[in-house]
Amino acid sequence: MNANRQTDPITLYDAAELECVIADMARRAARFLPTGVPFVLAGIVRRGAPVAGRVAALLEERFGCRVERRIELDIKRYADDLTLLYPETRFAEDPSHAALDLTGKSVLVVDDVVFRGHSLLRAVQYLAQKKAAEIRTMALVDRGASKLPVRVDVTGVRLDVAPGDIIECRVPPYEPEWGIRLARKAALNGSRARCGEPTGRARPIA
C-alpha cells in the first residue's frame, strides 16, 4: 500500500461558513487600512489572488475602502499536495511590474494557505524592494507551522494538523464553490492517522 495515500477529504468549512470567515477577515483588515487612502492589493497566485479579490470587494462594499491597484504575484514553492517543487522558492515577476513603484503606498498581500512561510516572505521582500511604505499580510488558512520570521496580520482560520496532511482551499474559479477541506495521510494499515487532529472545530481568529 502507498504510504502517501490520502484519505477522502473532510469538509471543515462549506461555502456559507467560509463566507462568514472571509467577511470577518475584511472587517479586521479595515481596522489598519488608512482611512480614505487607496491601497494596493497583491494576491499570490493561484488561489491567493481570488481570495484577495473577494476580500477587496467586501472592503469596498462594507467599509468604504478603495483599491487603487491590484497585482498578482507568481510565487511557487510547494505543490498542492505539499511536494517541494522549488527549493529556492520560484518567483516570476510580471514584466509589467518591472517599473512598479510603491513609494508611499500601503499594500495588503493575500495568500490562501501559509505553511512554512516561504511564499509570503518572498512576497513581502519583493514589495519592500518596490518601496512600499506599509505591508500587511493576510491568509485564509494558517497551518501554524511557519519556520520563517514573517507574521500574518489577518488569519481566517488556524488549523493545527499533521505535517503530511493536506489543507484544500476550494476557491472559485479553480473549484465550483468556496470551502476548506482536510485530506489526511492514511496509515499503512488503511486507517486514519491519529496524530495532528484539528483541535476541535477550528475557529476564525478573533
GROMACS elastic network, one bead per residue, 0.5 to 0.9 nm:
[ bonds ]
;  ai    aj funct       b0    kb
    1     4     6  0.87277   500
    1     5     6  0.80011   500
    1   188     6  0.66636   500
    1   189     6  0.81029   500
    1   190     6  0.82209   500
    2     5     6  0.54767   500
    2   186     6  0.89282   500
    2   188     6  0.75461   500
    3     6     6  0.86386   500
    3   185     6  0.79766   500
    3   186     6  0.70145   500
    3   187     6  0.68643   500
    3   188     6  0.57297   500
    4   164     6  0.85750   500
    4   185     6  0.64287   500
    4   186     6  0.70799   500
    4   187     6  0.86279   500
    4   188     6  0.88596   500
    5   184     6  0.87221   500
    5   185     6  0.61707   500
    5   186     6  0.57084   500
    5   187     6  0.83136   500
    5   188     6  0.88176   500
    5   190     6  0.87738   500
    6     9     6  0.80729   500
    6   165     6  0.80713   500
    6   166     6  0.84312   500
    6   183     6  0.59704   500
    6   184     6  0.55818   500
    6   186     6  0.53193   500
    6   187     6  0.89809   500
    7    10     6  0.85850   500
    7   182     6  0.89620   500
    7   183     6  0.57059   500
    7   184     6  0.54543   500
    7   185     6  0.61905   500
    7   186     6  0.56453   500
    7   190     6  0.86164   500
    7   191     6  0.86934   500
    7   192     6  0.72122   500
    8   182     6  0.84307   500
    8   183     6  0.60865   500
    8   184     6  0.77252   500
    9   166     6  0.87847   500
    9   168     6  0.83011   500
    9   181     6  0.57926   500
    9   182     6  0.51596   500
    9   184     6  0.72294   500
   10   180     6  0.85802   500
   10   181     6  0.52802   500
   10   182     6  0.50493   500
   10   183     6  0.63606   500
   10   184     6  0.84468   500
   11    14     6  0.66813   500
   11   179     6  0.74025   500
   11   180     6  0.61355   500
   11   182     6  0.64588   500
   12   179     6  0.76395   500
   12   180     6  0.55570   500
   12   181     6  0.53138   500
   12   182     6  0.68451   500
   12   201     6  0.79443   500
   12   202     6  0.78850   500
   13    16     6  0.78977   500
   13    17     6  0.55626   500
   13    18     6  0.57352   500
   13   178     6  0.85035   500
   13   179     6  0.53218   500
   13   180     6  0.50206   500
   13   181     6  0.69425   500
   14    17     6  0.53738   500
   14    18     6  0.60365   500
   14    19     6  0.85689   500
   14   177     6  0.85362   500
   14   178     6  0.67181   500
   14   180     6  0.67200   500
   14   181     6  0.85290   500
   15    18     6  0.51679   500
   15    19     6  0.61193   500
   15    20     6  0.88655   500
   15   177     6  0.63945   500
   15   179     6  0.51009   500
   15   180     6  0.84512   500
   16    19     6  0.51847   500
   16    20     6  0.67225   500
   16    21     6  0.89944   500
   16   178     6  0.81766   500
   16   179     6  0.84231   500
   17    20     6  0.53395   500
   17    21     6  0.65644   500
   17    22     6  0.89448   500
   17   179     6  0.80744   500
   18    22     6  0.61511   500
   18    23     6  0.84647   500
   18   156     6  0.87620   500
   18   178     6  0.68527   500
   18   179     6  0.61610   500
   18   180     6  0.76897   500
   19    22     6  0.51527   500
   19    23     6  0.60850   500
   19    24     6  0.86032   500
   19   178     6  0.79428   500
   19   179     6  0.88757   500
   20    23     6  0.50752   500
   20    24     6  0.62493   500
   20    25     6  0.86729   500
   21    24     6  0.51965   500
   21    25     6  0.63102   500
   21    26     6  0.88496   500
   21   140     6  0.83502   500
   21   156     6  0.57828   500
   21   157     6  0.76565   500
   21   203     6  0.89228   500
   21   204     6  0.62693   500
   21   205     6  0.89207   500
   22    26     6  0.63094   500
   22    27     6  0.86654   500
   22    51     6  0.83583   500
   22    54     6  0.78427   500
   22    55     6  0.65723   500
   22    58     6  0.86047   500
   22   140     6  0.75644   500
   22   156     6  0.66030   500
   23    26     6  0.51543   500
   23    27     6  0.63160   500
   23    28     6  0.88255   500
   23    54     6  0.89787   500
   23    55     6  0.72612   500
   23    58     6  0.67855   500
   23    59     6  0.87027   500
   24    28     6  0.62738   500
   24    29     6  0.85555   500
   24   156     6  0.76549   500
   24   204     6  0.81809   500
   24   205     6  0.89731   500
   24   206     6  0.85133   500
   25    28     6  0.52689   500
   25    29     6  0.61215   500
   25    30     6  0.86350   500
   25    55     6  0.73670   500
   25   138     6  0.81294   500
   25   139     6  0.89178   500
   25   140     6  0.82473   500
   25   154     6  0.63279   500
   25   155     6  0.69434   500
   25   156     6  0.59516   500
   25   204     6  0.87831   500
   25   205     6  0.87725   500
   26    29     6  0.50284   500
   26    30     6  0.61297   500
   26    31     6  0.89331   500
   26    55     6  0.55409   500
   26    56     6  0.75670   500
   26    57     6  0.89826   500
   26    58     6  0.62910   500
   26    59     6  0.57072   500
   26    62     6  0.88329   500
   26    63     6  0.85243   500
   26   154     6  0.87557   500
   27    30     6  0.52851   500
   27    31     6  0.69791   500
   27    58     6  0.84259   500
   27    59     6  0.73975   500
   27    62     6  0.84630   500
   27    63     6  0.76782   500
   28    31     6  0.54424   500
   28    32     6  0.76363   500
   28   154     6  0.69227   500
   28   206     6  0.85670   500
   29    32     6  0.58617   500
   29    33     6  0.64523   500
   29    55     6  0.89366   500
   29    59     6  0.80931   500
   29   108     6  0.85990   500
   29   136     6  0.86488   500
   29   138     6  0.82856   500
   29   153     6  0.82150   500
   29   154     6  0.67007   500
   30    33     6  0.52630   500
   30    34     6  0.81821   500
   30    35     6  0.85126   500
   30    59     6  0.67312   500
   30    63     6  0.67311   500
   30    64     6  0.88799   500
   30    65     6  0.72887   500
   31    34     6  0.82219   500
   31    35     6  0.88381   500
   32    35     6  0.84320   500
   32   136     6  0.85737   500
   33    36     6  0.88160   500
   33    37     6  0.80148   500
   33    38     6  0.87049   500
   33    39     6  0.75578   500
   33    65     6  0.77312   500
   33   106     6  0.75514   500
   33   107     6  0.88346   500
   33   108     6  0.85039   500
   33   136     6  0.87717   500
   34    37     6  0.54774   500
   34    38     6  0.77263   500
   34    39     6  0.79001   500
   34    65     6  0.84198   500
   34   106     6  0.77734   500
   35    38     6  0.83430   500
   35    64     6  0.86008   500
   35    65     6  0.73130   500
   36    64     6  0.78695   500
   36    65     6  0.68326   500
   36    66     6  0.76956   500
   37    65     6  0.76894   500
   37    66     6  0.72798   500
   37    67     6  0.88851   500
   37    68     6  0.87951   500
   37   106     6  0.86719   500
   38    65     6  0.68974   500
   38    67     6  0.53001   500
   38    68     6  0.50569   500
   38    69     6  0.83873   500
   38   105     6  0.83020   500
   38   106     6  0.79948   500
   39    65     6  0.80987   500
   39    66     6  0.65521   500
   39    67     6  0.50833   500
   39    68     6  0.53895   500
   39    69     6  0.71214   500
   39    70     6  0.89588   500
   39   105     6  0.64535   500
   39   106     6  0.51941   500
   39   107     6  0.58130   500
   39   108     6  0.74238   500
   40    66     6  0.88900   500
   40    67     6  0.58398   500
   40    68     6  0.55959   500
   40    70     6  0.59337   500
   40    71     6  0.77108   500
   40   102     6  0.83921   500
   40   105     6  0.69584   500
   40   106     6  0.61853   500
   40   108     6  0.63207   500
   40   109     6  0.84555   500
   41    52     6  0.71380   500
   41    53     6  0.83927   500
   41    56     6  0.77429   500
   41    67     6  0.65846   500
   41    68     6  0.78817   500
   41    69     6  0.62731   500
   41    71     6  0.62807   500
   41    72     6  0.84072   500
   41   106     6  0.87153   500
   41   107     6  0.57893   500
   41   108     6  0.50389   500
   41   109     6  0.60722   500
   41   110     6  0.78512   500
   42    48     6  0.87338   500
   42    49     6  0.73597   500
   42    52     6  0.72472   500
   42    69     6  0.84940   500
   42    70     6  0.58928   500
   42    72     6  0.55261   500
   42    73     6  0.67731   500
   42   107     6  0.70068   500
   42   108     6  0.60455   500
   42   110     6  0.62279   500
   42   111     6  0.89453   500
   42   123     6  0.87017   500
   43    46     6  0.82273   500
   43    47     6  0.81423   500
   43    48     6  0.50753   500
   43    50     6  0.73884   500
   43    51     6  0.75713   500
   43    52     6  0.55000   500
   43    53     6  0.79187   500
   43    70     6  0.78166   500
   43    71     6  0.64831   500
   43    73     6  0.61074   500
   43    74     6  0.88009   500
   43   108     6  0.83625   500
   43   109     6  0.57112   500
   43   111     6  0.62973   500
   44    47     6  0.70649   500
   44    49     6  0.53949   500
   44    52     6  0.84777   500
   44    71     6  0.87941   500
   44    72     6  0.58159   500
   44    74     6  0.61795   500
   44    75     6  0.65355   500
   44    76     6  0.89256   500
   44   109     6  0.73890   500
   44   110     6  0.61446   500
   44   111     6  0.53046   500
   44   112     6  0.79555   500
   44   119     6  0.81537   500
   44   120     6  0.81696   500
   44   123     6  0.78136   500
   45    48     6  0.53428   500
   45    49     6  0.53296   500
   45    50     6  0.83259   500
   45    72     6  0.64016   500
   45    73     6  0.60275   500
   45    74     6  0.54174   500
   45    75     6  0.67649   500
   45    76     6  0.82360   500
   45   111     6  0.77204   500
   45   112     6  0.88839   500
   46    49     6  0.60642   500
   46    50     6  0.78364   500
   46    72     6  0.87928   500
   46    73     6  0.88182   500
   46    74     6  0.76620   500
   46    75     6  0.87004   500
   46   111     6  0.86296   500
   46   112     6  0.85523   500
   46   174     6  0.86653   500
   47    50     6  0.57550   500
   47    51     6  0.64222   500
   47    52     6  0.86854   500
   47   111     6  0.70784   500
   47   112     6  0.58347   500
   47   113     6  0.88309   500
   47   169     6  0.78505   500
   47   170     6  0.82943   500
   47   171     6  0.62610   500
   47   172     6  0.82544   500
   47   173     6  0.88801   500
   47   174     6  0.77270   500
   48    51     6  0.51008   500
   48    52     6  0.60619   500
   48    53     6  0.86534   500
   48    72     6  0.87410   500
   48   109     6  0.87315   500
   48   110     6  0.55600   500
   48   113     6  0.80037   500
   48   139     6  0.78912   500
   48   140     6  0.82804   500
   48   171     6  0.87952   500
   49    52     6  0.50536   500
   49    53     6  0.62935   500
   49    54     6  0.88566   500
   49    71     6  0.84752   500
   49    72     6  0.63619   500
   49    73     6  0.82935   500
   49   110     6  0.70479   500
   49   111     6  0.72117   500
   49   112     6  0.83066   500
   50    54     6  0.62306   500
   50    55     6  0.85905   500
   50   171     6  0.71111   500
   50   172     6  0.71671   500
   50   173     6  0.78598   500
   51    54     6  0.52198   500
   51    55     6  0.62702   500
   51    56     6  0.85727   500
   51   110     6  0.71754   500
   51   111     6  0.73943   500
   51   112     6  0.68186   500
   51   139     6  0.86888   500
   51   140     6  0.76140   500
   51   171     6  0.73005   500
   51   172     6  0.88175   500
   52    55     6  0.51602   500
   52    56     6  0.60370   500
   52    57     6  0.86284   500
   52   108     6  0.86567   500
   52   109     6  0.77720   500
   52   110     6  0.55847   500
   52   111     6  0.76482   500
   52   112     6  0.88319   500
   52   138     6  0.87064   500
   53    56     6  0.50812   500
   53    57     6  0.62493   500
   53    58     6  0.88202   500
   53    70     6  0.85721   500
   54    57     6  0.51967   500
   54    58     6  0.65045   500
   54    59     6  0.87391   500
   55    58     6  0.52289   500
   55    59     6  0.61616   500
   55    60     6  0.86901   500
   56    60     6  0.61739   500
   56    61     6  0.85243   500
   56    65     6  0.81773   500
   56    66     6  0.80493   500
   56    67     6  0.71117   500
   57    60     6  0.52556   500
   57    61     6  0.60496   500
   57    62     6  0.84453   500
   58    61     6  0.50379   500
   58    62     6  0.56812   500
   58    63     6  0.74143   500
   58    64     6  0.89984   500
   58    65     6  0.88697   500
   59    62     6  0.56429   500
   59    63     6  0.51353   500
   59    64     6  0.64049   500
   59    65     6  0.53809   500
   59    66     6  0.74694   500
   59    67     6  0.88196   500
   60    63     6  0.57545   500
   60    66     6  0.56641   500
   60    67     6  0.77657   500
   61    64     6  0.62369   500
   61    65     6  0.79534   500
   62    65     6  0.81873   500
   63    66     6  0.89792   500
   67    70     6  0.70605   500
   71    97     6  0.84839   500
   72    94     6  0.81950   500
   73    91     6  0.77393   500
   73    92     6  0.76811   500
   73    93     6  0.71074   500
   73    94     6  0.76352   500
   73   123     6  0.71882   500
   74    90     6  0.80786   500
   74    91     6  0.57843   500
   74    92     6  0.54774   500
   74    93     6  0.68005   500
   74    94     6  0.77688   500
   75    89     6  0.69945   500
   75    90     6  0.56352   500
   75    92     6  0.66216   500
   75    93     6  0.87135   500
   75   119     6  0.60992   500
   75   120     6  0.86749   500
   75   122     6  0.77314   500
   75   123     6  0.76123   500
   76    79     6  0.79009   500
   76    85     6  0.76756   500
   76    86     6  0.69869   500
   76    89     6  0.57762   500
   76    90     6  0.51270   500
   76    91     6  0.65328   500
   76    92     6  0.87944   500
   76   118     6  0.89667   500
   76   119     6  0.66747   500
   77    82     6  0.88163   500
   77    83     6  0.85924   500
   77    84     6  0.61639   500
   77    85     6  0.54724   500
   77    87     6  0.66639   500
   77    88     6  0.74573   500
   77    90     6  0.61985   500
   77    91     6  0.88914   500
   77   118     6  0.74907   500
   77   119     6  0.68865   500
   78    81     6  0.76037   500
   78    82     6  0.51693   500
   78    83     6  0.54399   500
   78    85     6  0.52722   500
   78    86     6  0.69589   500
   78    87     6  0.87345   500
   78    89     6  0.83620   500
   79    82     6  0.51218   500
   79    83     6  0.51673   500
   79    84     6  0.65224   500
   79    85     6  0.63960   500
   80    83     6  0.73241   500
   80   166     6  0.76522   500
   80   167     6  0.83637   500
   80   168     6  0.76707   500
   81    84     6  0.89323   500
   81   164     6  0.85514   500
   81   165     6  0.84463   500
   81   166     6  0.61402   500
   81   167     6  0.85438   500
   81   168     6  0.88466   500
   82    85     6  0.86124   500
   82   164     6  0.75986   500
   82   165     6  0.86613   500
   82   166     6  0.72642   500
   84    87     6  0.66427   500
   85    89     6  0.81982   500
   85    90     6  0.87176   500
   86    89     6  0.51015   500
   86    90     6  0.59445   500
   87    90     6  0.80994   500
   88   118     6  0.89714   500
   89   118     6  0.68665   500
   89   119     6  0.68926   500
   89   122     6  0.78254   500
   90   119     6  0.86977   500
   91   119     6  0.87308   500
   91   122     6  0.78790   500
   91   123     6  0.86970   500
   92    95     6  0.88912   500
   93    96     6  0.82924   500
   93    97     6  0.68255   500
   93    98     6  0.73828   500
   94    97     6  0.53770   500
   94    98     6  0.71341   500
   95    98     6  0.54636   500
   95    99     6  0.85464   500
   96    99     6  0.71747   500
   96   100     6  0.76859   500
   97   101     6  0.85370   500
   98   101     6  0.88470   500
   99   130     6  0.86753   500
  100   130     6  0.65268   500
  101   105     6  0.88099   500
  101   130     6  0.54535   500
  101   131     6  0.66999   500
  101   132     6  0.78272   500
  102   105     6  0.52201   500
  102   106     6  0.80047   500
  102   107     6  0.83506   500
  102   127     6  0.76611   500
  102   128     6  0.85280   500
  102   129     6  0.89471   500
  102   130     6  0.54497   500
  102   131     6  0.53064   500
  102   133     6  0.73764   500
  103   106     6  0.88455   500
  103   130     6  0.71038   500
  103   132     6  0.51551   500
  103   133     6  0.61376   500
  104   131     6  0.74403   500
  104   132     6  0.59781   500
  104   134     6  0.78009   500
  105   131     6  0.81530   500
  105   132     6  0.52640   500
  105   133     6  0.52663   500
  105   134     6  0.66194   500
  105   135     6  0.86077   500
  106   132     6  0.63378   500
  106   133     6  0.58137   500
  106   135     6  0.59905   500
  106   136     6  0.78319   500
  107   127     6  0.80259   500
  107   132     6  0.68342   500
  107   133     6  0.79884   500
  107   134     6  0.61070   500
  107   136     6  0.61824   500
  107   137     6  0.84429   500
  108   134     6  0.85122   500
  108   135     6  0.59803   500
  108   137     6  0.57790   500
  108   138     6  0.72515   500
  109   120     6  0.81444   500
  109   123     6  0.75706   500
  109   124     6  0.78225   500
  109   135     6  0.72801   500
  109   136     6  0.62715   500
  109   138     6  0.61809   500
  109   139     6  0.85627   500
  110   120     6  0.82992   500
  110   136     6  0.87278   500
  110   137     6  0.60341   500
  110   139     6  0.56639   500
  110   140     6  0.80707   500
  111   114     6  0.70673   500
  111   119     6  0.85035   500
  111   120     6  0.72636   500
  111   137     6  0.82121   500
  111   138     6  0.64443   500
  111   140     6  0.67729   500
  111   141     6  0.84173   500
  112   138     6  0.83781   500
  112   139     6  0.52519   500
  112   141     6  0.61204   500
  112   142     6  0.85052   500
  112   169     6  0.69334   500
  112   171     6  0.88927   500
  113   139     6  0.59522   500
  113   140     6  0.60653   500
  113   142     6  0.58132   500
  113   143     6  0.72385   500
  113   167     6  0.78713   500
  113   168     6  0.88289   500
  113   169     6  0.76677   500
  114   117     6  0.57128   500
  114   118     6  0.84405   500
  114   119     6  0.79566   500
  114   120     6  0.73486   500
  114   139     6  0.65558   500
  114   140     6  0.82547   500
  114   141     6  0.63481   500
  114   143     6  0.61004   500
  114   144     6  0.78320   500
  114   145     6  0.80249   500
  114   146     6  0.72351   500
  114   152     6  0.85631   500
  115   118     6  0.79773   500
  115   119     6  0.88034   500
  115   141     6  0.87866   500
  115   142     6  0.67372   500
  115   143     6  0.55373   500
  115   144     6  0.71362   500
  115   145     6  0.57021   500
  115   146     6  0.57043   500
  115   147     6  0.85395   500
  116   119     6  0.82091   500
  116   143     6  0.83684   500
  116   144     6  0.83596   500
  116   145     6  0.56313   500
  116   147     6  0.52153   500
  116   148     6  0.68283   500
  117   120     6  0.54750   500
  117   121     6  0.60296   500
  117   122     6  0.85707   500
  117   145     6  0.80811   500
  117   147     6  0.64468   500
  117   148     6  0.57651   500
  117   149     6  0.80163   500
  117   150     6  0.66421   500
  117   151     6  0.86689   500
  118   121     6  0.52246   500
  118   122     6  0.61226   500
  118   123     6  0.86560   500
  118   146     6  0.82050   500
  118   147     6  0.82601   500
  118   148     6  0.70275   500
  118   150     6  0.86609   500
  119   122     6  0.51422   500
  119   123     6  0.62452   500
  119   124     6  0.87412   500
  120   123     6  0.50566   500
  120   124     6  0.62650   500
  120   125     6  0.86470   500
  120   137     6  0.79298   500
  120   150     6  0.73523   500
  120   151     6  0.89118   500
  120   152     6  0.87644   500
  121   124     6  0.50866   500
  121   125     6  0.61375   500
  121   126     6  0.86129   500
  121   148     6  0.76319   500
  121   149     6  0.78924   500
  121   150     6  0.59121   500
  121   151     6  0.87989   500
  122   125     6  0.50801   500
  122   126     6  0.62000   500
  122   127     6  0.86876   500
  123   126     6  0.51766   500
  123   127     6  0.62305   500
  123   128     6  0.85541   500
  124   127     6  0.51840   500
  124   128     6  0.60353   500
  124   129     6  0.85674   500
  124   135     6  0.70732   500
  124   136     6  0.86569   500
  124   137     6  0.82905   500
  124   150     6  0.85389   500
  125   128     6  0.51210   500
  125   129     6  0.62382   500
  125   130     6  0.87862   500
  126   129     6  0.50825   500
  126   130     6  0.64964   500
  126   131     6  0.89789   500
  127   131     6  0.66705   500
  127   132     6  0.59769   500
  127   135     6  0.75896   500
  128   131     6  0.50143   500
  128   132     6  0.53996   500
  128   133     6  0.79228   500
  128   134     6  0.84563   500
  128   135     6  0.77618   500
  129   132     6  0.75648   500
  131   134     6  0.88368   500
  132   135     6  0.66855   500
  136   151     6  0.89336   500
  136   152     6  0.77871   500
  136   153     6  0.62212   500
  136   154     6  0.83140   500
  137   151     6  0.72981   500
  137   152     6  0.51745   500
  137   153     6  0.51962   500
  137   154     6  0.64934   500
  137   155     6  0.86858   500
  138   141     6  0.89846   500
  138   152     6  0.56422   500
  138   153     6  0.58072   500
  138   155     6  0.58369   500
  138   156     6  0.80880   500
  139   142     6  0.64765   500
  139   152     6  0.68292   500
  139   153     6  0.83781   500
  139   154     6  0.64707   500
  139   155     6  0.50922   500
  139   156     6  0.63997   500
  139   157     6  0.84088   500
  140   154     6  0.82892   500
  140   155     6  0.57873   500
  140   157     6  0.64093   500
  140   158     6  0.85812   500
  140   169     6  0.83369   500
  141   144     6  0.89789   500
  141   155     6  0.63049   500
  141   156     6  0.57214   500
  141   157     6  0.50507   500
  141   158     6  0.56641   500
  141   159     6  0.69650   500
  141   167     6  0.84123   500
  141   169     6  0.82430   500
  141   180     6  0.88422   500
  142   145     6  0.78588   500
  142   146     6  0.85493   500
  142   152     6  0.81453   500
  142   155     6  0.64626   500
  142   156     6  0.76937   500
  142   157     6  0.63861   500
  142   159     6  0.63247   500
  142   160     6  0.83052   500
  143   146     6  0.76492   500
  143   157     6  0.85882   500
  143   158     6  0.57338   500
  143   160     6  0.55374   500
  143   161     6  0.70230   500
  143   167     6  0.84644   500
  144   158     6  0.66212   500
  144   159     6  0.69296   500
  144   160     6  0.60554   500
  144   161     6  0.86093   500
  145   160     6  0.80040   500
  145   163     6  0.82542   500
  146   149     6  0.79899   500
  146   150     6  0.79516   500
  147   150     6  0.86030   500
  148   151     6  0.87613   500
  152   155     6  0.64002   500
  154   205     6  0.80129   500
  155   158     6  0.70597   500
  155   204     6  0.75379   500
  155   205     6  0.61114   500
  155   206     6  0.87325   500
  156   203     6  0.83999   500
  156   204     6  0.53166   500
  156   205     6  0.60191   500
  156   206     6  0.88227   500
  157   202     6  0.66772   500
  157   203     6  0.58646   500
  157   205     6  0.57051   500
  158   202     6  0.67158   500
  158   203     6  0.72208   500
  158   204     6  0.71361   500
  158   205     6  0.70603   500
  159   167     6  0.85551   500
  159   198     6  0.61284   500
  159   199     6  0.78289   500
  159   202     6  0.62400   500
  159   203     6  0.85661   500
  160   163     6  0.89659   500
  160   196     6  0.67113   500
  160   197     6  0.74473   500
  160   198     6  0.55608   500
  160   199     6  0.69176   500
  160   202     6  0.86315   500
  161   164     6  0.82324   500
  161   165     6  0.64294   500
  161   166     6  0.85408   500
  161   167     6  0.87210   500
  161   182     6  0.89499   500
  161   184     6  0.86982   500
  161   195     6  0.78774   500
  161   197     6  0.57018   500
  161   198     6  0.55272   500
  161   199     6  0.83383   500
  162   165     6  0.53899   500
  162   166     6  0.86889   500
  162   184     6  0.80540   500
  162   185     6  0.84747   500
  162   193     6  0.89746   500
  162   195     6  0.61673   500
  162   197     6  0.71270   500
  162   198     6  0.86222   500
  163   166     6  0.82395   500
  163   196     6  0.77385   500
  164   184     6  0.73588   500
  164   185     6  0.61459   500
  165   182     6  0.71192   500
  165   183     6  0.59148   500
  165   185     6  0.54737   500
  165   196     6  0.81050   500
  166   181     6  0.82218   500
  166   182     6  0.57941   500
  166   183     6  0.50280   500
  166   184     6  0.62670   500
  166   185     6  0.78788   500
  167   180     6  0.70392   500
  167   181     6  0.59513   500
  167   183     6  0.65392   500
  167   184     6  0.86531   500
  168   179     6  0.80962   500
  168   180     6  0.56140   500
  168   182     6  0.60510   500
  168   183     6  0.73803   500
  169   178     6  0.75995   500
  169   179     6  0.60507   500
  169   181     6  0.65298   500
  169   182     6  0.88693   500
  170   173     6  0.89831   500
  170   174     6  0.72717   500
  170   175     6  0.55199   500
  170   176     6  0.78513   500
  170   177     6  0.65611   500
  170   178     6  0.50544   500
  170   180     6  0.58889   500
  170   181     6  0.76483   500
  171   174     6  0.57551   500
  171   175     6  0.54190   500
  171   176     6  0.75488   500
  171   177     6  0.63342   500
  171   179     6  0.69567   500
  171   180     6  0.87575   500
  172   176     6  0.57735   500
  172   177     6  0.57260   500
  172   178     6  0.64115   500
  173   176     6  0.66200   500
  173   177     6  0.79871   500
  174   177     6  0.86366   500
  175   178     6  0.73148   500
  183   186     6  0.89969   500
  184   192     6  0.71483   500
  184   193     6  0.73235   500
  184   196     6  0.89796   500
  185   192     6  0.70387   500
  185   193     6  0.65330   500
  186   189     6  0.79316   500
  186   190     6  0.57472   500
  186   191     6  0.60460   500
  186   193     6  0.58077   500
  187   190     6  0.52367   500
  187   191     6  0.53691   500
  187   192     6  0.56104   500
  187   193     6  0.52327   500
  187   194     6  0.87541   500
  188   191     6  0.73889   500
  188   193     6  0.89449   500
  189   192     6  0.86299   500
  190   193     6  0.88096   500
  191   194     6  0.89299   500
  193   196     6  0.80514   500
  193   197     6  0.85862   500
  194   197     6  0.65540   500
  196   199     6  0.82765   500
  197   200     6  0.79788   500
  198   201     6  0.69942   500
  198   202     6  0.67343   500
  199   202     6  0.66535   500
  200   203     6  0.88036   500
  203   206     6  0.86801   500
